[in-house]
Amino acid sequence: MRLKLFFFSIFVIFCAAFHKQAIGTAARYILLYSNECQLGYRSIYWKGGELVFSDVILADSSFHAHIDRASIDFNWDQFPKKMKVHLTLNDPHVAVMKKRSLPESKPGWVEFTVSAINGTLDWDGAANFSFDQTHVFGLGPL
């Protein structure tokens, strides 16, 4: 019994110490294999109940984006029926190199909304923008 408790304690300590790295690795994996997109970031931390990625780089063959801060807010009010996720992008700079079709939005367990604040879009010339997507994106089964 003591050996099981010892291994469980080690597991809990390991999860507490490395959960941010595991979340970052999972985010990289999901973006790479679902959208063929590379993800890089300087740091990841929790602030006010939000998961925050700082100094984010997203890139693939069709675009390159630098985001000063990306924060993810999880709403568990309707869990386990639904989970609501809101992504806020602060100061994104998006450079579009070529047209790319976006994946279709499918209804599912996760409802996803996005907002961008003080953004710059560079597509054959720069333009400033802000964006608040209140329409719910369904991510389908994960």
N, CA, C and O atoms as CSV, one atom per row, in Angstrom:
chain,resi,resn,atom,element,x,y,z
A,1,MET,N,N,0.816,-1.194,0.000
A,1,MET,CA,C,0.000,0.000,0.000
A,1,MET,C,C,0.860,1.259,0.000
A,1,MET,O,O,0.550,2.223,-0.700
A,2,ARG,N,N,1.934,1.254,0.778
A,2,ARG,CA,C,2.816,2.418,0.849
A,2,ARG,C,C,3.524,2.648,-0.485
A,2,ARG,O,O,3.784,3.792,-0.859
A,3,LEU,N,N,3.834,1.581,-1.194
A,3,LEU,CA,C,4.496,1.715,-2.487
A,3,LEU,C,C,3.556,2.373,-3.505
A,3,LEU,O,O,3.985,3.214,-4.296
A,4,LYS,N,N,2.265,1.986,-3.482
A,4,LYS,CA,C,1.286,2.610,-4.372
A,4,LYS,C,C,1.137,4.099,-4.047
A,4,LYS,O,O,1.079,4.929,-4.954
A,5,LEU,N,N,1.077,4.434,-2.771
A,5,LEU,CA,C,0.966,5.815,-2.350
A,5,LEU,C,C,2.207,6.607,-2.772
A,5,LEU,O,O,2.102,7.759,-3.193
A,6,PHE,N,N,3.371,5.985,-2.656
A,6,PHE,CA,C,4.616,6.637,-3.071
A,6,PHE,C,C,4.588,6.947,-4.565
A,6,PHE,O,O,4.897,8.071,-4.959
A,7,PHE,N,N,4.224,5.975,-5.407
A,7,PHE,CA,C,4.180,6.189,-6.848
A,7,PHE,C,C,3.097,7.197,-7.230
A,7,PHE,O,O,3.302,8.000,-8.141
A,8,PHE,N,N,1.972,7.169,-6.564
A,8,PHE,CA,C,0.920,8.154,-6.815
A,8,PHE,C,C,1.411,9.555,-6.458
A,8,PHE,O,O,1.151,10.509,-7.191
A,9,SER,N,N,2.116,9.682,-5.341
A,9,SER,CA,C,2.667,10.983,-4.939
A,9,SER,C,C,3.675,11.495,-5.966
A,9,SER,O,O,3.672,12.678,-6.304
A,10,ILE,N,N,4.526,10.618,-6.454
A,10,ILE,CA,C,5.501,10.991,-7.497
A,10,ILE,C,C,4.778,11.435,-8.752
A,10,ILE,O,O,5.173,12.422,-9.373
A,11,PHE,N,N,3.721,10.724,-9.142
A,11,PHE,CA,C,2.938,11.075,-10.322
A,11,PHE,C,C,2.306,12.457,-10.165
A,11,PHE,O,O,2.353,13.259,-11.099
A,12,VAL,N,N,1.717,12.752,-9.008
A,12,VAL,CA,C,1.082,14.045,-8.753
A,12,VAL,C,C,2.123,15.164,-8.798
A,12,VAL,O,O,1.872,16.215,-9.387
A,13,ILE,N,N,3.265,14.954,-8.195
A,13,ILE,CA,C,4.334,15.958,-8.207
A,13,ILE,C,C,4.823,16.189,-9.631
A,13,ILE,O,O,5.051,17.333,-10.026
A,14,PHE,N,N,4.987,15.129,-10.401
A,14,PHE,CA,C,5.419,15.234,-11.798
A,14,PHE,C,C,4.404,16.031,-12.612
A,14,PHE,O,O,4.782,16.909,-13.387
A,15,CYS,N,N,3.119,15.729,-12.442
A,15,CYS,CA,C,2.060,16.451,-13.180
A,15,CYS,C,C,2.032,17.921,-12.785
A,15,CYS,O,O,1.869,18.788,-13.644
A,16,ALA,N,N,2.188,18.210,-11.499
A,16,ALA,CA,C,2.174,19.600,-11.041
A,16,ALA,C,C,3.374,20.368,-11.599
A,16,ALA,O,O,3.254,21.540,-11.957
A,17,ALA,N,N,4.517,19.711,-11.671
A,17,ALA,CA,C,5.728,20.381,-12.124
A,17,ALA,C,C,5.769,20.571,-13.638
A,17,ALA,O,O,6.318,21.566,-14.110
A,18,PHE,N,N,5.205,19.649,-14.407
A,18,PHE,CA,C,5.364,19.674,-15.863
A,18,PHE,C,C,4.051,19.820,-16.631
A,18,PHE,O,O,4.022,19.527,-17.826
A,19,HIS,N,N,2.961,20.262,-15.994
A,19,HIS,CA,C,1.683,20.347,-16.702
A,19,HIS,C,C,1.718,21.396,-17.814
A,19,HIS,O,O,1.076,21.206,-18.848
A,20,LYS,N,N,2.447,22.493,-17.629
A,20,LYS,CA,C,2.505,23.523,-18.670
A,20,LYS,C,C,3.218,22.997,-19.917
A,20,LYS,O,O,2.783,23.263,-21.037
A,21,GLN,N,N,4.291,22.266,-19.732
A,21,GLN,CA,C,5.000,21.682,-20.867
A,21,GLN,C,C,4.119,20.675,-21.602
A,21,GLN,O,O,4.148,20.593,-22.830
A,22,ALA,N,N,3.336,19.910,-20.843
A,22,ALA,CA,C,2.431,18.937,-21.460
A,22,ALA,C,C,1.339,19.640,-22.259
A,22,ALA,O,O,0.984,19.187,-23.347
A,23,ILE,N,N,0.799,20.745,-21.731
A,23,ILE,CA,C,-0.225,21.503,-22.447
A,23,ILE,C,C,0.357,22.104,-23.724
A,23,ILE,O,O,-0.275,22.053,-24.779
A,24,GLY,N,N,1.554,22.670,-23.632
A,24,GLY,CA,C,2.212,23.228,-24.810
A,24,GLY,C,C,2.486,22.186,-25.874
A,24,GLY,O,O,2.283,22.445,-27.061
A,25,THR,N,N,2.939,21.021,-25.472
A,25,THR,CA,C,3.189,19.935,-26.413
A,25,THR,C,C,1.893,19.472,-27.061
A,25,THR,O,O,1.859,19.202,-28.262
A,26,ALA,N,N,0.830,19.379,-26.278
A,26,ALA,CA,C,-0.470,18.977,-26.833
A,26,ALA,C,C,-0.969,20.012,-27.844
A,26,ALA,O,O,-1.486,19.641,-28.898
A,27,ALA,N,N,-0.819,21.311,-27.535
A,27,ALA,CA,C,-1.238,22.361,-28.472
A,27,ALA,C,C,-0.446,22.282,-29.774
A,27,ALA,O,O,-1.018,22.411,-30.856
A,28,ARG,N,N,0.864,22.069,-29.675
A,28,ARG,CA,C,1.693,21.919,-30.890
A,28,ARG,C,C,1.227,20.728,-31.721
A,28,ARG,O,O,1.101,20.826,-32.942
A,29,TYR,N,N,0.977,19.617,-31.063
A,29,TYR,CA,C,0.557,18.396,-31.750
A,29,TYR,C,C,-0.791,18.599,-32.447
A,29,TYR,O,O,-0.952,18.216,-33.606
A,30,ILE,N,N,-1.750,19.193,-31.753
A,30,ILE,CA,C,-3.085,19.398,-32.324
A,30,ILE,C,C,-3.009,20.300,-33.551
A,30,ILE,O,O,-3.609,19.993,-34.581
A,31,LEU,N,N,-2.275,21.413,-33.454
A,31,LEU,CA,C,-2.168,22.320,-34.598
A,31,LEU,C,C,-1.409,21.697,-35.758
A,31,LEU,O,O,-1.772,21.895,-36.917
A,32,LEU,N,N,-0.367,20.951,-35.454
A,32,LEU,CA,C,0.428,20.350,-36.512
A,32,LEU,C,C,-0.357,19.292,-37.274
A,32,LEU,O,O,-0.338,19.279,-38.505
A,33,TYR,N,N,-1.038,18.414,-36.570
A,33,TYR,CA,C,-1.698,17.300,-37.234
A,33,TYR,C,C,-3.124,17.605,-37.695
A,33,TYR,O,O,-3.659,16.883,-38.536
A,34,SER,N,N,-3.747,18.655,-37.164
A,34,SER,CA,C,-5.084,18.978,-37.648
A,34,SER,C,C,-5.062,20.069,-38.714
A,34,SER,O,O,-5.929,20.090,-39.588
A,35,ASN,N,N,-4.080,20.983,-38.655
A,35,ASN,CA,C,-4.035,22.101,-39.597
A,35,ASN,C,C,-2.688,22.268,-40.293
A,35,ASN,O,O,-2.503,23.220,-41.051
A,36,GLU,N,N,-1.756,21.370,-40.052
A,36,GLU,CA,C,-0.403,21.457,-40.610
A,36,GLU,C,C,0.235,22.806,-40.309
A,36,GLU,O,O,0.843,23.424,-41.184
A,37,CYS,N,N,0.095,23.252,-39.085
A,37,CYS,CA,C,0.564,24.564,-38.646
A,37,CYS,C,C,1.585,24.388,-37.522
A,37,CYS,O,O,1.375,23.595,-36.605
A,38,GLN,N,N,2.678,25.124,-37.596
A,38,GLN,CA,C,3.717,25.086,-36.568
A,38,GLN,C,C,3.399,26.114,-35.482
A,38,GLN,O,O,2.909,27.201,-35.786
A,39,LEU,N,N,3.672,25.782,-34.229
A,39,LEU,CA,C,3.430,26.672,-33.088
A,39,LEU,C,C,4.708,26.817,-32.284
A,39,LEU,O,O,5.389,25.834,-31.991
A,40,GLY,N,N,5.023,28.050,-31.933
A,40,GLY,CA,C,6.124,28.336,-31.020
A,40,GLY,C,C,5.673,29.415,-30.047
A,40,GLY,O,O,4.817,30.230,-30.391
A,41,TYR,N,N,6.226,29.438,-28.847
A,41,TYR,CA,C,5.869,30.455,-27.853
A,41,TYR,C,C,7.009,30.596,-26.860
A,41,TYR,O,O,7.805,29.676,-26.672
A,42,ARG,N,N,7.075,31.770,-26.221
A,42,ARG,CA,C,8.137,32.024,-25.249
A,42,ARG,C,C,7.806,31.415,-23.892
A,42,ARG,O,O,8.654,30.774,-23.272
A,43,SER,N,N,6.565,31.617,-23.429
A,43,SER,CA,C,6.193,31.073,-22.126
A,43,SER,C,C,4.707,30.763,-22.099
A,43,SER,O,O,3.927,31.255,-22.915
A,44,ILE,N,N,4.348,29.940,-21.143
A,44,ILE,CA,C,2.951,29.576,-20.915
A,44,ILE,C,C,2.721,29.639,-19.403
A,44,ILE,O,O,3.523,29.145,-18.611
A,45,TYR,N,N,1.597,30.264,-19.027
A,45,TYR,CA,C,1.307,30.404,-17.595
A,45,TYR,C,C,-0.189,30.593,-17.401
A,45,TYR,O,O,-0.923,30.862,-18.352
A,46,TRP,N,N,-0.628,30.450,-16.163
A,46,TRP,CA,C,-2.032,30.668,-15.791
A,46,TRP,C,C,-2.144,32.054,-15.188
A,46,TRP,O,O,-1.327,32.438,-14.351
A,47,LYS,N,N,-3.169,32.822,-15.613
A,47,LYS,CA,C,-3.410,34.149,-15.039
A,47,LYS,C,C,-4.906,34.387,-14.993
A,47,LYS,O,O,-5.563,34.411,-16.034
A,48,GLY,N,N,-5.446,34.561,-13.812
A,48,GLY,CA,C,-6.876,34.843,-13.649
A,48,GLY,C,C,-7.774,33.769,-14.228
A,48,GLY,O,O,-8.835,34.084,-14.769
A,49,GLY,N,N,-7.383,32.519,-14.130
A,49,GLY,CA,C,-8.188,31.414,-14.647
A,49,GLY,C,C,-8.040,31.176,-16.145
A,49,GLY,O,O,-8.702,30.295,-16.693
A,50,GLU,N,N,-7.183,31.945,-16.820
A,50,GLU,CA,C,-6.943,31.773,-18.249
A,50,GLU,C,C,-5.564,31.169,-18.479
A,50,GLU,O,O,-4.616,31.443,-17.743
A,51,LEU,N,N,-5.477,30.360,-19.491
A,51,LEU,CA,C,-4.191,29.822,-19.915
A,51,LEU,C,C,-3.604,30.806,-20.916
A,51,LEU,O,O,-4.225,31.096,-21.938
A,52,VAL,N,N,-2.417,31.319,-20.632
A,52,VAL,CA,C,-1.821,32.388,-21.439
A,52,VAL,C,C,-0.538,31.892,-22.096
A,52,VAL,O,O,0.342,31.335,-21.440
A,53,PHE,N,N,-0.453,32.109,-23.411
A,53,PHE,CA,C,0.763,31.870,-24.176
A,53,PHE,C,C,1.333,33.245,-24.527
A,53,PHE,O,O,0.604,34.083,-25.057
A,54,SER,N,N,2.599,33.498,-24.252
A,54,SER,CA,C,3.172,34.799,-24.596
A,54,SER,C,C,4.138,34.650,-25.764
A,54,SER,O,O,4.797,33.623,-25.929
A,55,ASP,N,N,4.201,35.713,-26.574
A,55,ASP,CA,C,5.107,35.787,-27.715
A,55,ASP,C,C,4.953,34.570,-28.630
A,55,ASP,O,O,5.889,33.794,-28.823
A,56,VAL,N,N,3.754,34.426,-29.186
A,56,VAL,CA,C,3.372,33.247,-29.967
A,56,VAL,C,C,3.723,33.436,-31.443
A,56,VAL,O,O,3.536,34.515,-32.004
A,57,ILE,N,N,4.230,32.383,-32.053
A,57,ILE,CA,C,4.484,32.339,-33.495
A,57,ILE,C,C,3.682,31.175,-34.063
A,57,ILE,O,O,3.792,30.046,-33.585
A,58,LEU,N,N,2.873,31.454,-35.089
A,58,LEU,CA,C,2.149,30.427,-35.839
A,58,LEU,C,C,2.573,30.553,-37.296
A,58,LEU,O,O,2.659,31.665,-37.817
A,59,ALA,N,N,2.839,29.441,-37.957
A,59,ALA,CA,C,3.260,29.529,-39.353
A,59,ALA,C,C,2.943,28.245,-40.095
A,59,ALA,O,O,2.988,27.150,-39.534
A,60,ASP,N,N,2.626,28.404,-41.357
A,60,ASP,CA,C,2.564,27.305,-42.311
A,60,ASP,C,C,2.908,27.884,-43.675
A,60,ASP,O,O,3.433,28.995,-43.751
A,61,SER,N,N,2.632,27.179,-44.727
A,61,SER,CA,C,3.021,27.650,-46.055
A,61,SER,C,C,2.156,28.806,-46.545
A,61,SER,O,O,2.530,29.471,-47.512
A,62,SER,N,N,1.016,29.068,-45.913
A,62,SER,CA,C,0.117,30.111,-46.395
A,62,SER,C,C,0.114,31.390,-45.542
A,62,SER,O,O,-0.341,32.430,-46.017
A,63,PHE,N,N,0.603,31.339,-44.312
A,63,PHE,CA,C,0.602,32.529,-43.460
A,63,PHE,C,C,1.681,32.430,-42.389
A,63,PHE,O,O,2.240,31.366,-42.120
A,64,HIS,N,N,1.946,33.583,-41.794
A,64,HIS,CA,C,2.849,33.675,-40.652
A,64,HIS,C,C,2.203,34.653,-39.679
A,64,HIS,O,O,1.774,35.732,-40.088
A,65,ALA,N,N,2.126,34.298,-38.405
A,65,ALA,CA,C,1.504,35.176,-37.416
A,65,ALA,C,C,2.386,35.284,-36.180
A,65,ALA,O,O,2.919,34.288,-35.690
A,66,HIS,N,N,2.530,36.502,-35.690
A,66,HIS,CA,C,3.161,36.741,-34.401
A,66,HIS,C,C,2.100,37.368,-33.506
A,66,HIS,O,O,1.488,38.372,-33.873
A,67,ILE,N,N,1.881,36.783,-32.338
A,67,ILE,CA,C,0.856,37.246,-31.407
A,67,ILE,C,C,1.544,37.556,-30.087
A,67,ILE,O,O,2.215,36.703,-29.506
A,68,ASP,N,N,1.368,38.782,-29.626
A,68,ASP,CA,C,2.001,39.198,-28.380
A,68,ASP,C,C,1.558,38.326,-27.209
A,68,ASP,O,O,2.370,37.875,-26.401
A,69,ARG,N,N,0.253,38.103,-27.143
A,69,ARG,CA,C,-0.296,37.282,-26.045
A,69,ARG,C,C,-1.581,36.623,-26.521
A,69,ARG,O,O,-2.461,37.290,-27.066
A,70,ALA,N,N,-1.690,35.331,-26.320
A,70,ALA,CA,C,-2.905,34.577,-26.637
A,70,ALA,C,C,-3.401,33.954,-25.339
A,70,ALA,O,O,-2.677,33.204,-24.685
A,71,SER,N,N,-4.640,34.270,-24.970
A,71,SER,CA,C,-5.178,33.716,-23.728
A,71,SER,C,C,-6.414,32.881,-24.037
A,71,SER,O,O,-7.239,33.242,-24.876
A,72,ILE,N,N,-6.518,31.766,-23.344
A,72,ILE,CA,C,-7.621,30.831,-23.542
A,72,ILE,C,C,-8.426,30.760,-22.250
A,72,ILE,O,O,-7.907,30.425,-21.185
A,73,ASP,N,N,-9.709,31.086,-22.377
A,73,ASP,CA,C,-10.619,31.052,-21.235
A,73,ASP,C,C,-11.550,29.853,-21.394
A,73,ASP,O,O,-12.244,29.729,-22.403
A,74,PHE,N,N,-11.561,28.980,-20.407
A,74,PHE,CA,C,-12.401,27.787,-20.433
A,74,PHE,C,C,-13.634,28.025,-19.568
A,74,PHE,O,O,-13.520,28.441,-18.415
A,75,ASN,N,N,-14.807,27.760,-20.128
A,75,ASN,CA,C,-16.065,27.901,-19.388
A,75,ASN,C,C,-16.638,26.491,-19.204
A,75,ASN,O,O,-17.015,25.830,-20.172
A,76,TRP,N,N,-16.695,26.050,-17.963
A,76,TRP,CA,C,-17.129,24.684,-17.642
A,76,TRP,C,C,-18.575,24.638,-17.154
A,76,TRP,O,O,-18.996,23.620,-16.603
A,77,ASP,N,N,-19.356,25.721,-17.340
A,77,ASP,CA,C,-20.715,25.786,-16.800
A,77,ASP,C,C,-21.620,24.663,-17.296
A,77,ASP,O,O,-22.444,24.165,-16.529
A,78,GLN,N,N,-21.491,24.253,-18.552
A,78,GLN,CA,C,-22.354,23.217,-19.127
A,78,GLN,C,C,-21.656,21.860,-19.220
A,78,GLN,O,O,-22.151,20.946,-19.880
A,79,PHE,N,N,-20.511,21.734,-18.560
A,79,PHE,CA,C,-19.787,20.467,-18.576
A,79,PHE,C,C,-20.609,19.407,-17.859
A,79,PHE,O,O,-21.178,19.738,-16.819
A,80,PRO,N,N,-20.723,18.194,-18.306
A,80,PRO,CA,C,-20.019,17.493,-19.367
A,80,PRO,C,C,-20.712,17.547,-20.733
A,80,PRO,O,O,-20.225,16.943,-21.689
A,81,LYS,N,N,-21.846,18.265,-20.843
A,81,LYS,CA,C,-22.532,18.319,-22.142
A,81,LYS,C,C,-21.755,19.143,-23.151
A,81,LYS,O,O,-21.629,18.745,-24.310
A,82,LYS,N,N,-21.237,20.274,-22.732
A,82,LYS,CA,C,-20.481,21.171,-23.608
A,82,LYS,C,C,-19.375,21.833,-22.812
A,82,LYS,O,O,-19.460,21.983,-21.593
A,83,MET,N,N,-18.333,22.226,-23.532
A,83,MET,CA,C,-17.279,23.047,-22.963
A,83,MET,C,C,-17.124,24.255,-23.876
A,83,MET,O,O,-17.000,24.105,-25.091
A,84,LYS,N,N,-17.132,25.457,-23.294
A,84,LYS,CA,C,-16.972,26.679,-24.073
A,84,LYS,C,C,-15.540,27.174,-23.907
A,84,LYS,O,O,-15.008,27.230,-22.799
A,85,VAL,N,N,-14.929,27.532,-25.036
A,85,VAL,CA,C,-13.554,28.004,-25.051
A,85,VAL,C,C,-13.524,29.332,-25.797
A,85,VAL,O,O,-14.035,29.431,-26.913
A,86,HIS,N,N,-12.928,30.353,-25.185
A,86,HIS,CA,C,-12.771,31.643,-25.861
A,86,HIS,C,C,-11.284,31.952,-25.971
A,86,HIS,O,O,-10.561,31.928,-24.975
A,87,LEU,N,N,-10.834,32.242,-27.186
A,87,LEU,CA,C,-9.442,32.576,-27.470
A,87,LEU,C,C,-9.353,34.074,-27.733
A,87,LEU,O,O,-10.030,34.593,-28.620
A,88,THR,N,N,-8.517,34.771,-26.961
A,88,THR,CA,C,-8.285,36.202,-27.156
A,88,THR,C,C,-6.856,36.398,-27.637
A,88,THR,O,O,-5.907,35.961,-26.986
A,89,LEU,N,N,-6.709,37.063,-28.790
A,89,LEU,CA,C,-5.399,37.347,-29.374
A,89,LEU,C,C,-5.107,38.832,-29.198
A,89,LEU,O,O,-5.820,39.674,-29.744
A,90,ASN,N,N,-4.064,39.159,-28.440
A,90,ASN,CA,C,-3.677,40.551,-28.224
A,90,ASN,C,C,-2.519,40.904,-29.146
A,90,ASN,O,O,-1.498,40.217,-29.166
A,91,ASP,N,N,-2.686,41.979,-29.908
A,91,ASP,CA,C,-1.676,42.500,-30.826
A,91,ASP,C,C,-1.165,41.461,-31.828
A,91,ASP,O,O,0.044,41.254,-31.941
A,92,PRO,N,N,-2.072,40.808,-32.551
A,92,PRO,CA,C,-1.590,39.850,-33.563
A,92,PRO,C,C,-1.118,40.579,-34.824
A,92,PRO,O,O,-1.715,41.572,-35.240
A,93,HIS,N,N,-0.067,40.085,-35.407
A,93,HIS,CA,C,0.397,40.541,-36.728
A,93,HIS,C,C,0.346,39.314,-37.627
A,93,HIS,O,O,1.089,38.353,-37.427
A,94,VAL,N,N,-0.538,39.355,-38.617
A,94,VAL,CA,C,-0.751,38.211,-39.506
A,94,VAL,C,C,-0.320,38.595,-40.915
A,94,VAL,O,O,-0.822,39.567,-41.479
A,95,ALA,N,N,0.603,37.837,-41.479
A,95,ALA,CA,C,1.036,38.033,-42.860
A,95,ALA,C,C,0.530,36.854,-43.681
A,95,ALA,O,O,0.894,35.705,-43.428
A,96,VAL,N,N,-0.315,37.151,-44.665
A,96,VAL,CA,C,-0.879,36.110,-45.521
A,96,VAL,C,C,-0.052,36.036,-46.792
A,96,VAL,O,O,0.122,37.042,-47.480
A,97,MET,N,N,0.465,34.842,-47.110
A,97,MET,CA,C,1.276,34.663,-48.306
A,97,MET,C,C,0.475,34.116,-49.482
A,97,MET,O,O,0.735,34.471,-50.632
A,98,LYS,N,N,-0.483,33.266,-49.201
A,98,LYS,CA,C,-1.332,32.727,-50.259
A,98,LYS,C,C,-2.670,32.312,-49.663
A,98,LYS,O,O,-2.787,32.103,-48.456
A,99,LYS,N,N,-3.673,32.195,-50.522
A,99,LYS,CA,C,-5.012,31.833,-50.078
A,99,LYS,C,C,-5.029,30.380,-49.592
A,99,LYS,O,O,-4.398,29.497,-50.173
A,100,ARG,N,N,-5.764,30.173,-48.520
A,100,ARG,CA,C,-5.908,28.825,-47.960
A,100,ARG,C,C,-7.342,28.652,-47.489
A,100,ARG,O,O,-7.906,29.546,-46.858
A,101,SER,N,N,-7.926,27.511,-47.792
A,101,SER,CA,C,-9.283,27.259,-47.305
A,101,SER,C,C,-9.215,26.870,-45.834
A,101,SER,O,O,-8.308,26.160,-45.402
A,102,LEU,N,N,-10.192,27.349,-45.081
A,102,LEU,CA,C,-10.266,27.049,-43.653
A,102,LEU,C,C,-11.072,25.784,-43.430
A,102,LEU,O,O,-11.973,25.478,-44.211
A,103,PRO,N,N,-10.759,25.039,-42.365
A,103,PRO,CA,C,-11.557,23.852,-42.073
A,103,PRO,C,C,-12.996,24.226,-41.752
A,103,PRO,O,O,-13.261,25.293,-41.199
A,104,GLU,N,N,-13.910,23.354,-42.097
A,104,GLU,CA,C,-15.326,23.602,-41.825
A,104,GLU,C,C,-15.611,23.530,-40.335
A,104,GLU,O,O,-15.022,22.736,-39.601
A,105,SER,N,N,-16.533,24.382,-39.912
A,105,SER,CA,C,-16.991,24.364,-38.533
A,105,SER,C,C,-18.063,23.296,-38.386
A,105,SER,O,O,-19.050,23.292,-39.121
A,106,LYS,N,N,-17.866,22.392,-37.435
A,106,LYS,CA,C,-18.823,21.314,-37.205
A,106,LYS,C,C,-19.333,21.399,-35.767
A,106,LYS,O,O,-18.562,21.675,-34.848
A,107,PRO,N,N,-20.623,21.163,-35.575
A,107,PRO,CA,C,-21.114,21.170,-34.193
A,107,PRO,C,C,-20.475,20.026,-33.412
A,107,PRO,O,O,-20.259,18.935,-33.940
A,108,GLY,N,N,-20.185,20.294,-32.174
A,108,GLY,CA,C,-19.549,19.265,-31.360
A,108,GLY,C,C,-19.588,19.615,-29.894
A,108,GLY,O,O,-20.363,20.469,-29.463
A,109,TRP,N,N,-18.765,18.965,-29.150
A,109,TRP,CA,C,-18.722,19.084,-27.705
A,109,TRP,C,C,-18.112,20.414,-27.267
A,109,TRP,O,O,-18.473,20.939,-26.214
A,110,VAL,N,N,-17.188,20.967,-28.064
A,110,VAL,CA,C,-16.507,22.206,-27.721
A,110,VAL,C,C,-17.068,23.354,-28.554
A,110,VAL,O,O,-17.099,23.273,-29.782
A,111,GLU,N,N,-17.517,24.436,-27.885
A,111,GLU,CA,C,-17.929,25.657,-28.559
A,111,GLU,C,C,-16.774,26.639,-28.470
A,111,GLU,O,O,-16.291,26.927,-27.375
A,112,PHE,N,N,-16.325,27.155,-29.605
A,112,PHE,CA,C,-15.104,27.928,-29.703
A,112,PHE,C,C,-15.401,29.322,-30.247
A,112,PHE,O,O,-16.003,29.449,-31.313
A,113,THR,N,N,-14.984,30.380,-29.526
A,113,THR,CA,C,-15.114,31.746,-30.006
A,113,THR,C,C,-13.741,32.411,-29.979
A,113,THR,O,O,-12.855,32.005,-29.227
A,114,VAL,N,N,-13.577,33.453,-30.822
A,114,VAL,CA,C,-12.280,34.111,-30.977
A,114,VAL,C,C,-12.468,35.620,-30.975
A,114,VAL,O,O,-13.452,36.128,-31.512
A,115,SER,N,N,-11.522,36.340,-30.371
A,115,SER,CA,C,-11.456,37.785,-30.532
A,115,SER,C,C,-9.996,38.187,-30.706
A,115,SER,O,O,-9.100,37.594,-30.107
A,116,ALA,N,N,-9.769,39.211,-31.541
A,116,ALA,CA,C,-8.430,39.757,-31.779
A,116,ALA,C,C,-8.481,41.244,-31.470
A,116,ALA,O,O,-9.409,41.937,-31.886
A,117,ILE,N,N,-7.486,41.735,-30.740
A,117,ILE,CA,C,-7.441,43.129,-30.312
A,117,ILE,C,C,-6.180,43.777,-30.867
A,117,ILE,O,O,-5.081,43.244,-30.714
A,118,ASN,N,N,-6.342,44.932,-31.515
A,118,ASN,CA,C,-5.219,45.706,-32.061
A,118,ASN,C,C,-4.363,44.894,-33.023
A,118,ASN,O,O,-3.140,44.847,-32.884
A,119,GLY,N,N,-4.994,44.268,-33.981
A,119,GLY,CA,C,-4.276,43.426,-34.923
A,119,GLY,C,C,-3.789,44.178,-36.150
A,119,GLY,O,O,-4.266,45.269,-36.465
A,120,THR,N,N,-2.831,43.571,-36.832
A,120,THR,CA,C,-2.342,44.060,-38.112
A,120,THR,C,C,-2.384,42.910,-39.094
A,120,THR,O,O,-1.858,41.830,-38.824
A,121,LEU,N,N,-3.016,43.145,-40.240
A,121,LEU,CA,C,-3.102,42.147,-41.294
A,121,LEU,C,C,-2.265,42.630,-42.464
A,121,LEU,O,O,-2.485,43.728,-42.976
A,122,ASP,N,N,-1.314,41.827,-42.889
A,122,ASP,CA,C,-0.451,42.173,-44.008
A,122,ASP,C,C,-0.728,41.211,-45.152
A,122,ASP,O,O,-0.272,40.068,-45.153
A,123,TRP,N,N,-1.485,41.700,-46.124
A,123,TRP,CA,C,-1.817,40.894,-47.295
A,123,TRP,C,C,-1.689,41.824,-48.484
A,123,TRP,O,O,-2.658,42.451,-48.912
A,124,ASP,N,N,-0.489,41.902,-49.005
A,124,ASP,CA,C,-0.175,42.827,-50.088
A,124,ASP,C,C,-0.407,44.262,-49.628
A,124,ASP,O,O,-0.959,45.078,-50.366
A,125,GLY,N,N,0.020,44.562,-48.405
A,125,GLY,CA,C,-0.163,45.863,-47.771
A,125,GLY,C,C,-0.727,45.663,-46.380
A,125,GLY,O,O,-1.495,44.729,-46.151
A,126,ALA,N,N,-0.354,46.531,-45.444
A,126,ALA,CA,C,-0.770,46.359,-44.051
A,126,ALA,C,C,-2.096,47.063,-43.770
A,126,ALA,O,O,-2.374,48.119,-44.337
A,127,ALA,N,N,-2.900,46.486,-42.909
A,127,ALA,CA,C,-4.166,47.078,-42.460
A,127,ALA,C,C,-4.360,46.727,-40.997
A,127,ALA,O,O,-4.077,45.601,-40.586
A,128,ASN,N,N,-4.837,47.675,-40.209
A,128,ASN,CA,C,-5.112,47.419,-38.791
A,128,ASN,C,C,-6.518,46.858,-38.638
A,128,ASN,O,O,-7.417,47.201,-39.406
A,129,PHE,N,N,-6.705,45.990,-37.638
A,129,PHE,CA,C,-8.021,45.395,-37.415
A,129,PHE,C,C,-8.200,44.978,-35.972
A,129,PHE,O,O,-7.232,44.770,-35.242
A,130,SER,N,N,-9.430,44.863,-35.581
A,130,SER,CA,C,-9.846,44.190,-34.351
A,130,SER,C,C,-10.993,43.293,-34.755
A,130,SER,O,O,-11.692,43.584,-35.725
A,131,PHE,N,N,-11.200,42.216,-34.036
A,131,PHE,CA,C,-12.148,41.188,-34.453
A,131,PHE,C,C,-12.754,40.562,-33.220
A,131,PHE,O,O,-12.042,40.247,-32.266
A,132,ASP,N,N,-14.051,40.380,-33.229
A,132,ASP,CA,C,-14.716,39.680,-32.132
A,132,ASP,C,C,-15.712,38.721,-32.752
A,132,ASP,O,O,-16.755,39.142,-33.252
A,133,GLN,N,N,-15.401,37.446,-32.723
A,133,GLN,CA,C,-16.257,36.430,-33.323
A,133,GLN,C,C,-17.177,35.884,-32.252
A,133,GLN,O,O,-16.766,35.090,-31.406
A,134,THR,N,N,-18.424,36.317,-32.296
A,134,THR,CA,C,-19.373,35.844,-31.298
A,134,THR,C,C,-20.125,34.612,-31.772
A,134,THR,O,O,-20.759,33.925,-30.970
A,135,HIS,N,N,-20.062,34.322,-33.081
A,135,HIS,CA,C,-20.655,33.091,-33.592
A,135,HIS,C,C,-19.857,31.918,-33.024
A,135,HIS,O,O,-18.629,31.973,-32.947
A,136,VAL,N,N,-20.537,30.895,-32.642
A,136,VAL,CA,C,-19.887,29.740,-32.022
A,136,VAL,C,C,-19.359,28.807,-33.108
A,136,VAL,O,O,-20.086,28.390,-34.010
A,137,PHE,N,N,-18.076,28.497,-32.992
A,137,PHE,CA,C,-17.456,27.492,-33.852
A,137,PHE,C,C,-17.523,26.167,-33.129
A,137,PHE,O,O,-17.122,26.090,-31.967
A,138,GLY,N,N,-18.009,25.130,-33.765
A,138,GLY,CA,C,-17.971,23.796,-33.177
A,138,GLY,C,C,-16.715,23.090,-33.627
A,138,GLY,O,O,-16.397,23.104,-34.816
A,139,LEU,N,N,-16.001,22.481,-32.726
A,139,LEU,CA,C,-14.784,21.794,-33.086
A,139,LEU,C,C,-15.007,20.327,-33.385
A,139,LEU,O,O,-14.076,19.631,-33.789
A,140,GLY,N,N,-16.217,19.847,-33.195
A,140,GLY,CA,C,-16.489,18.437,-33.469
A,140,GLY,C,C,-15.861,17.549,-32.426
A,140,GLY,O,O,-15.324,18.033,-31.430
A,141,PRO,N,N,-15.922,16.256,-32.649
A,141,PRO,CA,C,-15.356,15.342,-31.658
A,141,PRO,C,C,-13.841,15.448,-31.647
A,141,PRO,O,O,-13.200,15.472,-32.697
A,142,LEU,N,N,-13.281,15.510,-30.458
A,142,LEU,CA,C,-11.816,15.597,-30.312
A,142,LEU,C,C,-11.248,14.249,-29.973
A,142,LEU,O,O,-10.036,14.113,-29.810
